[in-house]
């Protein structure tokens, strides 16, 4: 049961970090227009161009200390904020287990 609590806490922390970094990249008007970002928010709805998305990935790598795409993970297949957070959660879990 403790491990589930730790996993839930890590998930919440990772998702919060992902949302925080997205908001930091988006301009204020876009954030206001989008409203609350949730795990279900489509990444395509964020209006990030390729450069902004690359900046987001770099900021997340620095903030979370892992690169889920270094082993060939397919970031193109990620469709939602939750899926992006999930990629980082898996990378953190793999690093912890190693």
N, C-alpha and C positions, 0 to 999 in steps of 0.2 A: 504494500500500500504506500509506503514511503516513496518508492521509486516512481509510482504514478504521480504523486504530489510533486516530486522534483521535475518530472517530465512536463506536467501541466504548467508549472512555474516557468520552466525554460521556454515552453511554447508561448506563453503570455509575454515573456520578456523579449523573445525574438520578434514576435509580431509587433510589439510596441516599438522596437527599434526600427523595424522595416517601415512602419507608418511614420515615425519621427523623421527618418531620413528622406522619405518621399516628400513630406511636407516641407522639409528644408530646401528641397530642389525646386518644388513648384512655386509659382508666384502666388501672392495672397488672393488675387481674384479667382484663380483656378481652384484653390483650396476652398474658398467660399462657395463656388459654383458646385463643386463635387459633394460638399457636405461631409459627413462622417465617412472616413475610410474604414472599411471592414475587410475581413478575410475574403469576402465574396466580391469585393470591388475588382472589376476587370482592369488589368494593367493598361489595356488599350484605351480605356476611358480617361486615363491620366494625362494624355496628350504629350507624353515624353517623346522627344525625338531620340535618335540613336545615341547622340552625344550625351544627352541628359541621362539616358538609361545606363550608359557606361559609367558616368559619374556616380549614379546611384549604386551600382555594383561595387565600385571602388570604395565608396563610403561605407557600405555594409561590410565589406571585407575588413576594413580597418576597425569598425565598431565591434564586430563579432569575432574577429580573429581567425576566420576560416574563409576559404574560397571553395564553394561547392561545385564550381565549374572547372577547377584545375585538373580534374581527372576525366574531362570530356563530358560533363553534365550538359544537358541540352536546355539552355536558358530560353531558347526560342519557343519551346513547348510550354513554358509557364504562362498561364493565362490570368491568374488572379494574385492579389496581394498575399492571400493565404498560401498559394502554391509557391510563391517566392520565399515566404517565411519558412515553409516546409523544407525547401532545398537547404536553407541554412541550418534548420533544426537537424536534418539528417547528417549534414557535414559535422555539426557539433557532436552529435551522438557517435559518429564513426571515430572522431578524434578522441573522445572520452573512452571508447571501448578499446582503442589501440594501445 
